[in-house]
Amino acid sequence: MDLRRADLPLLASLDALLEEQSVTAAARRLGISQPALSAQLARLRDLFGDPLLVGNAHGMVLTPRAEELREPLHAILADLRSLVSRHAGFDPASDTRTLRLAATDLAQVFVLPRLYAVLAEKAPGMTLEAVPLAIDAVAGAMKRGEVDMAISSLGNAPPDFPARRIRSEAYRVIWREGHPMPGPPATVDAFCALRHLVVALKGGGVLGDIDEALAKIGRKRRIAGSVPNFLLAPHVVRRTDIVAVVPAVVAEIDGGGIRHAPLPFATSRLDVYLSWHPRMRNDAGHRWLRELVAGIAGLPPEDAPAGPETC
C-alpha cells in the first residue's frame, strides 16, 4: 500500500466509519456531507484493496480486514492526538474534544453532578460521556481509546495502568427506621444474626469483601440475597428488615428512613481510584480533566499516585 495516498483526514474518516458502521452516522460525527464521506470510503476501499464495510439486511458490517484495522487504527490516532496536544496550548474555554469516563454507579453519583457543573462553567465546548464501568472490559476499552479514564476500586482498576486514589470510604451497616432490633449491632454476634443484603459488584454471587473479613475471624453472616450496586441497597433496606453494608457516602446520599453505624469488627476501607492509559499521561486536556476529577473528589494535592505514573 502506498502510504502517500493515506492522508490523516482519510484515516480519521476510516476510524469514524469503523466505529459507527454507518456512512450517515460517521458523516454526522465528522461534520461532513454523506456524499463526501461516500467518496472517501471509495478511496479507502481502493487504498486497502478491500470493501471494508458491506451492506446486509441490518445495515453495514465490517469485513474481516476492517475488523483487523479497527483497534490498532483507533489507538494510533489516539496516540497522535495525544502527541500533538502535548505541544499545543490547551485552553479549556475553547476546547471541543469529547472524553469518555467509565465509572461505577456510586462514583458517578459523587463525581458527575459537580463535574458537569464545572465543565459548563470552564469548558462549555467539551463533551463528557459517562458510561457504565464494565470491569472485565475497561482495560481493553482504554487501550483502544474507547474510554479515556475510569473510576473504580483498586481491585477493579486495569492492572499496570497509572492510577490515583480519589476517595477512601469506611463501611457502615444500614437498617431501616423502625427495625425490630433495639439499636446498632454492637457485637459480631449481633451483626451476623441479622439478615444481610450483599452488594455483588462483579455480578452474581452472594459473597463480598465483608464476608472475607468475617471469615478471617471465623465468622459468617446470614445472607438474604444480593444486588448489583450500592445505590440499590437503601431501597431494599428501607422496605424490609434486611440490613446492608455500604460505603458511608451511600448513607449520606440516600439517608431518608435509614439509620447507620460503624461495623463491630475491623475491615479495610473502600478505596476508589481514577485510572487512565499511559499514553494519555502528558495529554494537556486529559491531565486537566484528571486534576478536575481529583479536586471534586476531595483529593489532597500531596496525595501520592497509586500507579507507576504521576498524575
The 8 nearest C-alpha neighbors of each residue, nearest first, counted from 0:
[[1, 2, 46, 47, 4, 3, 48, 5],
 [2, 0, 3, 4, 5, 46, 47, 6],
 [1, 3, 5, 4, 0, 6, 46, 7],
 [4, 2, 1, 5, 6, 0, 7, 46],
 [3, 5, 2, 1, 6, 46, 0, 9],
 [6, 4, 2, 3, 9, 7, 10, 1],
 [7, 5, 9, 8, 4, 10, 3, 2],
 [6, 8, 10, 9, 11, 5, 12, 76],
 [9, 7, 11, 10, 6, 12, 5, 13],
 [8, 10, 12, 7, 11, 6, 13, 5],
 [11, 9, 13, 7, 12, 8, 14, 6],
 [10, 12, 8, 14, 13, 9, 7, 15],
 [13, 11, 9, 15, 10, 14, 16, 8],
 [12, 14, 10, 16, 11, 15, 17, 9],
 [13, 15, 11, 17, 12, 16, 73, 10],
 [14, 16, 18, 12, 25, 13, 17, 19],
 [17, 15, 13, 19, 20, 25, 18, 14],
 [18, 16, 14, 20, 15, 19, 13, 69],
 [19, 17, 15, 16, 20, 14, 69, 25],
 [18, 20, 21, 16, 25, 17, 15, 24],
 [21, 19, 17, 16, 18, 59, 60, 22],
 [20, 22, 19, 24, 23, 25, 16, 59],
 [21, 23, 25, 24, 26, 16, 33, 36],
 [22, 24, 26, 21, 25, 33, 27, 32],
 [23, 25, 27, 21, 26, 22, 19, 28],
 [24, 26, 28, 22, 15, 16, 27, 23],
 [27, 25, 29, 31, 23, 28, 33, 24],
 [26, 28, 30, 24, 25, 29, 23, 31],
 [27, 29, 25, 26, 30, 24, 15, 31],
 [30, 28, 26, 27, 31, 25, 12, 15],
 [29, 31, 27, 28, 26, 32, 25, 33],
 [32, 30, 26, 29, 27, 33, 35, 36],
 [33, 31, 35, 34, 26, 36, 30, 27],
 [32, 34, 36, 35, 26, 23, 37, 22],
 [35, 33, 37, 36, 32, 38, 31, 39],
 [36, 34, 38, 32, 33, 37, 39, 31],
 [35, 37, 39, 33, 38, 34, 26, 40],
 [38, 36, 34, 40, 39, 35, 33, 41],
 [37, 39, 41, 35, 36, 40, 34, 42],
 [38, 40, 36, 42, 41, 37, 43, 35],
 [39, 41, 43, 37, 42, 38, 36, 44],
 [40, 42, 38, 44, 39, 43, 45, 37],
 [43, 41, 39, 45, 40, 44, 46, 38],
 [44, 42, 46, 40, 45, 41, 47, 39],
 [43, 45, 41, 49, 50, 47, 46, 42],
 [44, 46, 48, 42, 43, 47, 41, 49],
 [45, 47, 43, 44, 48, 42, 0, 4],
 [48, 46, 49, 44, 45, 43, 0, 50],
 [47, 49, 45, 44, 46, 50, 43, 51],
 [48, 50, 44, 47, 51, 45, 64, 62],
 [49, 51, 44, 52, 53, 48, 62, 47],
 [52, 50, 65, 62, 49, 61, 44, 64],
 [53, 51, 61, 60, 50, 62, 59, 54],
 [54, 52, 59, 60, 50, 61, 51, 55],
 [53, 55, 59, 58, 60, 52, 56, 57],
 [54, 56, 58, 57, 59, 53, 60, 52],
 [55, 57, 58, 54, 59, 60, 53, 21],
 [58, 56, 55, 59, 54, 60, 53, 21],
 [59, 57, 55, 54, 56, 60, 21, 20],
 [60, 58, 54, 53, 20, 55, 52, 21],
 [61, 59, 52, 53, 20, 54, 62, 58],
 [62, 60, 52, 65, 51, 66, 63, 53],
 [61, 63, 65, 51, 64, 52, 66, 60],
 [62, 64, 66, 65, 67, 61, 51, 68],
 [65, 63, 67, 62, 66, 68, 51, 49],
 [64, 66, 51, 68, 62, 67, 63, 61],
 [67, 65, 63, 69, 64, 68, 61, 62],
 [68, 66, 64, 65, 69, 63, 70, 71],
 [69, 67, 65, 66, 72, 71, 70, 64],
 [70, 68, 66, 72, 67, 71, 65, 17],
 [69, 71, 73, 143, 72, 68, 74, 67],
 [72, 70, 74, 73, 68, 69, 75, 143],
 [73, 71, 75, 74, 70, 69, 68, 76],
 [72, 74, 70, 76, 71, 75, 143, 14],
 [75, 73, 77, 143, 71, 72, 76, 144],
 [76, 74, 78, 72, 77, 73, 71, 79],
 [75, 77, 79, 73, 78, 74, 80, 72],
 [78, 76, 74, 80, 79, 75, 73, 144],
 [79, 77, 81, 75, 76, 80, 82, 74],
 [80, 78, 76, 82, 81, 77, 83, 75],
 [79, 81, 77, 83, 82, 78, 84, 76],
 [80, 82, 78, 282, 84, 79, 83, 77],
 [83, 81, 79, 80, 85, 84, 78, 282],
 [84, 82, 80, 85, 81, 86, 79, 87],
 [83, 85, 87, 81, 86, 82, 282, 80],
 [86, 84, 282, 82, 83, 87, 283, 281],
 [87, 85, 84, 83, 88, 82, 283, 89],
 [88, 86, 84, 85, 89, 83, 283, 82],
 [87, 89, 90, 86, 84, 85, 283, 284],
 [90, 88, 283, 87, 284, 91, 94, 84],
 [89, 91, 92, 93, 94, 88, 284, 122],
 [92, 90, 122, 94, 93, 121, 89, 284],
 [91, 93, 122, 90, 121, 94, 123, 124],
 [94, 92, 91, 90, 124, 95, 122, 123],
 [93, 95, 91, 124, 125, 92, 96, 90],
 [96, 94, 125, 124, 93, 97, 126, 123],
 [95, 97, 125, 94, 126, 98, 124, 127],
 [96, 98, 126, 127, 125, 95, 99, 128],
 [99, 97, 127, 147, 128, 126, 96, 100],
 [100, 98, 128, 146, 147, 127, 129, 101],
 [99, 101, 129, 148, 149, 147, 130, 128],
 [102, 100, 149, 132, 130, 131, 129, 150],
 [103, 101, 132, 150, 131, 149, 106, 107],
 [102, 104, 106, 132, 105, 131, 107, 151],
 [103, 105, 107, 106, 108, 102, 228, 131],
 [104, 106, 108, 107, 103, 109, 230, 229],
 [107, 105, 103, 108, 109, 104, 102, 110],
 [106, 108, 104, 111, 110, 105, 109, 102],
 [107, 109, 105, 106, 110, 111, 104, 112],
 [108, 110, 106, 107, 111, 105, 112, 296],
 [111, 109, 107, 108, 106, 114, 113, 112],
 [110, 112, 114, 107, 113, 115, 108, 109],
 [113, 111, 115, 114, 110, 116, 108, 109],
 [114, 112, 116, 111, 115, 110, 117, 295],
 [113, 115, 111, 117, 116, 112, 110, 118],
 [114, 116, 118, 117, 112, 113, 111, 119],
 [115, 117, 113, 119, 114, 118, 112, 120],
 [118, 116, 120, 114, 119, 115, 121, 113],
 [119, 117, 122, 115, 121, 120, 116, 123],
 [120, 118, 123, 116, 117, 122, 121, 115],
 [119, 121, 117, 118, 122, 123, 116, 92],
 [120, 122, 118, 92, 119, 117, 123, 91],
 [121, 123, 92, 118, 91, 125, 124, 119],
 [124, 122, 119, 125, 118, 121, 120, 92],
 [125, 123, 95, 122, 94, 93, 126, 92],
 [126, 124, 95, 96, 122, 123, 94, 97],
 [125, 127, 97, 98, 96, 128, 124, 95],
 [128, 126, 98, 99, 97, 129, 125, 100],
 [127, 129, 99, 100, 98, 130, 126, 97],
 [130, 128, 100, 99, 101, 127, 131, 102],
 [129, 131, 101, 100, 128, 132, 102, 99],
 [132, 130, 101, 102, 103, 133, 129, 104],
 [131, 133, 102, 101, 103, 134, 130, 137],
 [134, 132, 136, 137, 135, 131, 101, 102],
 [133, 135, 136, 137, 132, 155, 201, 156],
 [134, 136, 133, 137, 138, 155, 139, 201],
 [137, 135, 133, 139, 134, 138, 140, 132],
 [136, 138, 140, 139, 133, 134, 135, 141],
 [139, 137, 157, 141, 140, 136, 142, 135],
 [138, 140, 142, 141, 137, 136, 143, 145],
 [139, 141, 137, 145, 143, 138, 146, 142],
 [142, 140, 146, 144, 138, 143, 139, 145],
 [141, 143, 139, 144, 140, 138, 276, 74],
 [144, 142, 74, 140, 141, 70, 145, 73],
 [143, 145, 141, 142, 146, 74, 140, 77],
 [144, 146, 140, 143, 141, 147, 99, 142],
 [147, 145, 141, 99, 144, 140, 148, 100],
 [146, 148, 99, 141, 100, 98, 275, 144],
 [149, 147, 275, 100, 274, 146, 101, 99],
 [148, 150, 101, 274, 102, 100, 273, 151],
 [151, 149, 273, 102, 272, 101, 274, 106],
 [152, 150, 271, 272, 156, 155, 102, 153],
 [151, 153, 271, 155, 154, 270, 272, 156],
 [152, 154, 156, 155, 272, 271, 151, 270],
 [153, 155, 152, 156, 151, 157, 158, 270],
 [156, 154, 153, 152, 151, 134, 157, 135],
 [155, 157, 153, 154, 151, 158, 152, 274],
 [156, 158, 138, 160, 155, 159, 137, 274],
 [159, 157, 160, 156, 138, 155, 161, 154],
 [160, 158, 157, 161, 306, 307, 162, 156],
 [161, 159, 158, 157, 276, 162, 275, 277],
 [162, 160, 306, 308, 307, 274, 275, 277],
 [161, 163, 274, 306, 305, 273, 272, 304],
 [162, 164, 304, 273, 305, 272, 165, 274],
 [163, 165, 272, 271, 166, 273, 305, 304],
 [164, 166, 298, 272, 293, 296, 271, 163],
 [165, 167, 271, 270, 164, 296, 168, 298],
 [168, 166, 270, 269, 271, 268, 169, 165],
 [167, 169, 269, 268, 246, 247, 270, 170],
 [168, 170, 268, 246, 247, 269, 171, 167],
 [169, 171, 246, 245, 247, 244, 168, 268],
 [172, 170, 261, 260, 244, 245, 247, 262],
 [171, 173, 244, 259, 260, 243, 262, 261],
 [172, 174, 259, 243, 258, 242, 244, 171],
 [175, 173, 242, 258, 257, 236, 259, 176],
 [174, 176, 257, 237, 178, 256, 236, 258],
 [175, 177, 256, 178, 257, 258, 174, 237],
 [176, 178, 175, 179, 180, 174, 256, 240],
 [177, 179, 175, 176, 180, 240, 174, 181],
 [180, 178, 177, 181, 240, 182, 176, 175],
 [179, 181, 178, 182, 183, 184, 177, 193],
 [182, 180, 179, 183, 178, 184, 177, 185],
 [181, 183, 180, 184, 185, 179, 178, 260],
 [182, 184, 185, 260, 181, 259, 180, 172],
 [185, 183, 190, 189, 186, 182, 263, 187],
 [184, 186, 263, 183, 189, 187, 190, 262],
 [187, 185, 189, 188, 263, 184, 190, 264],
 [186, 188, 190, 189, 263, 191, 264, 185],
 [189, 187, 186, 191, 190, 192, 184, 185],
 [188, 190, 184, 186, 192, 187, 191, 185],
 [189, 191, 187, 184, 188, 192, 193, 186],
 [190, 192, 220, 188, 193, 189, 187, 221],
 [193, 191, 189, 190, 188, 221, 220, 194],
 [192, 194, 191, 190, 195, 221, 189, 242],
 [195, 193, 221, 241, 222, 223, 242, 192],
 [196, 194, 222, 242, 223, 243, 241, 221],
 [195, 197, 243, 224, 225, 223, 242, 222],
 [198, 196, 225, 205, 199, 224, 195, 226],
 [197, 199, 226, 225, 228, 227, 200, 229],
 [200, 198, 227, 202, 201, 197, 226, 225],
 [201, 199, 227, 202, 228, 198, 226, 229],
 [202, 200, 199, 203, 134, 227, 204, 135],
 [203, 201, 200, 199, 227, 204, 226, 198],
 [204, 202, 199, 201, 205, 227, 225, 200],
 [205, 203, 206, 199, 202, 225, 207, 201],
 [204, 206, 225, 197, 224, 199, 207, 203],
 [207, 205, 204, 210, 197, 199, 208, 209],
 [206, 208, 210, 209, 199, 211, 205, 197],
 [209, 207, 211, 210, 212, 206, 266, 267],
 [208, 210, 212, 211, 207, 213, 266, 244],
 [211, 209, 213, 207, 212, 208, 206, 214],
 [210, 212, 214, 208, 209, 213, 215, 207],
 [213, 211, 209, 215, 210, 214, 266, 208],
 [214, 212, 218, 210, 215, 216, 211, 219],
 [213, 215, 217, 211, 218, 216, 212, 210],
 [216, 214, 213, 212, 217, 211, 218, 210],
 [215, 217, 214, 213, 218, 212, 219, 211],
 [216, 218, 214, 215, 213, 219, 212, 211],
 [217, 219, 213, 214, 216, 220, 215, 191],
 [218, 220, 213, 191, 214, 210, 221, 217],
 [219, 221, 191, 222, 192, 218, 195, 190],
 [222, 220, 194, 195, 191, 193, 192, 223],
 [221, 223, 195, 194, 224, 196, 220, 197],
 [222, 224, 195, 194, 196, 221, 225, 241],
 [225, 223, 196, 222, 197, 205, 195, 226],
 [224, 226, 197, 196, 198, 205, 199, 227],
 [225, 227, 198, 228, 199, 197, 231, 232],
 [228, 226, 199, 200, 198, 202, 225, 229],
 [229, 227, 230, 200, 198, 226, 231, 199],
 [228, 230, 232, 231, 198, 245, 105, 249],
 [229, 231, 232, 228, 105, 233, 249, 104],
 [232, 230, 229, 234, 233, 228, 235, 226],
 [231, 233, 235, 229, 234, 230, 236, 243],
 [234, 232, 236, 235, 231, 237, 230, 253],
 [235, 233, 237, 232, 231, 236, 238, 230],
 [234, 236, 232, 233, 237, 238, 239, 231],
 [237, 235, 233, 239, 238, 241, 234, 242],
 [236, 238, 175, 234, 235, 233, 239, 256],
 [237, 239, 236, 235, 234, 240, 175, 241],
 [240, 238, 241, 236, 237, 235, 175, 242],
 [239, 241, 178, 242, 236, 175, 238, 174],
 [240, 242, 194, 239, 195, 236, 196, 243],
 [243, 241, 174, 195, 173, 236, 196, 194],
 [244, 242, 196, 173, 195, 172, 245, 197],
 [243, 245, 172, 171, 173, 170, 242, 246],
 [244, 246, 170, 171, 247, 243, 172, 229],
 [247, 245, 170, 248, 168, 249, 169, 171],
 [246, 248, 249, 250, 171, 170, 169, 168],
 [247, 249, 251, 250, 246, 252, 168, 245],
 [250, 248, 252, 251, 247, 246, 253, 245],
 [249, 251, 254, 253, 248, 252, 247, 259],
 [252, 250, 248, 249, 254, 253, 247, 255],
 [253, 251, 249, 250, 248, 254, 108, 109],
 [254, 252, 250, 251, 255, 249, 233, 257],
 [253, 255, 250, 257, 251, 252, 256, 258],
 [256, 254, 257, 253, 258, 250, 237, 233],
 [255, 257, 176, 175, 254, 237, 258, 174],
 [258, 256, 175, 254, 255, 176, 174, 173],
 [259, 257, 174, 173, 175, 176, 256, 260],
 [258, 260, 173, 172, 171, 174, 257, 250],
 [259, 261, 171, 172, 183, 262, 173, 258],
 [262, 260, 171, 172, 263, 170, 259, 169],
 [261, 263, 264, 171, 172, 260, 170, 265],
 [262, 264, 186, 185, 187, 261, 184, 265],
 [265, 263, 262, 266, 187, 186, 213, 212],
 [264, 266, 267, 263, 262, 212, 213, 268],
 [267, 265, 212, 268, 264, 209, 170, 262],
 [266, 268, 269, 265, 169, 212, 170, 208],
 [269, 267, 169, 168, 270, 167, 266, 170],
 [268, 270, 168, 167, 169, 271, 267, 152],
 [271, 269, 167, 152, 166, 268, 168, 153],
 [270, 272, 152, 166, 151, 164, 165, 167],
 [273, 271, 164, 163, 151, 165, 150, 152],
 [272, 274, 150, 163, 162, 149, 164, 165],
 [275, 273, 162, 149, 148, 161, 272, 163],
 [274, 276, 148, 161, 160, 147, 277, 149],
 [275, 277, 278, 279, 160, 141, 142, 161],
 [278, 276, 279, 280, 160, 161, 275, 308],
 [277, 279, 276, 280, 78, 81, 281, 282],
 [280, 278, 282, 277, 281, 276, 81, 285],
 [279, 281, 277, 278, 282, 286, 310, 276],
 [282, 280, 279, 283, 85, 286, 81, 278],
 [281, 283, 81, 279, 285, 85, 284, 84],
 [282, 284, 286, 285, 281, 85, 287, 89],
 [285, 283, 287, 286, 282, 288, 89, 91],
 [284, 286, 288, 282, 287, 283, 289, 279],
 [285, 287, 289, 283, 284, 288, 282, 290],
 [288, 286, 284, 290, 285, 289, 283, 291],
 [287, 289, 291, 285, 290, 286, 292, 284],
 [290, 288, 286, 292, 291, 287, 293, 285],
 [289, 291, 293, 287, 288, 292, 294, 286],
 [290, 292, 288, 294, 289, 293, 295, 287],
 [293, 291, 295, 289, 294, 290, 288, 296],
 [292, 294, 290, 296, 298, 291, 295, 165],
 [295, 293, 297, 291, 296, 292, 298, 290],
 [296, 294, 292, 297, 293, 291, 110, 113],
 [295, 297, 293, 294, 165, 298, 292, 166],
 [298, 296, 294, 295, 299, 293, 165, 166],
 [297, 299, 165, 293, 294, 296, 300, 302],
 [298, 300, 302, 301, 297, 294, 293, 165],
 [301, 299, 302, 298, 294, 303, 293, 297],
 [300, 302, 299, 303, 298, 304, 310, 164],
 [303, 301, 299, 300, 304, 298, 164, 163],
 [304, 302, 301, 305, 163, 164, 309, 300],
 [305, 303, 163, 306, 309, 162, 164, 302],
 [306, 304, 163, 162, 164, 303, 307, 161],
 [307, 305, 161, 162, 308, 304, 160, 163],
 [306, 308, 161, 309, 305, 304, 160, 159],
 [309, 307, 161, 306, 310, 304, 162, 280],
 [310, 308, 304, 307, 161, 306, 280, 303],
 [309, 308, 304, 163, 286, 280, 289, 290]]
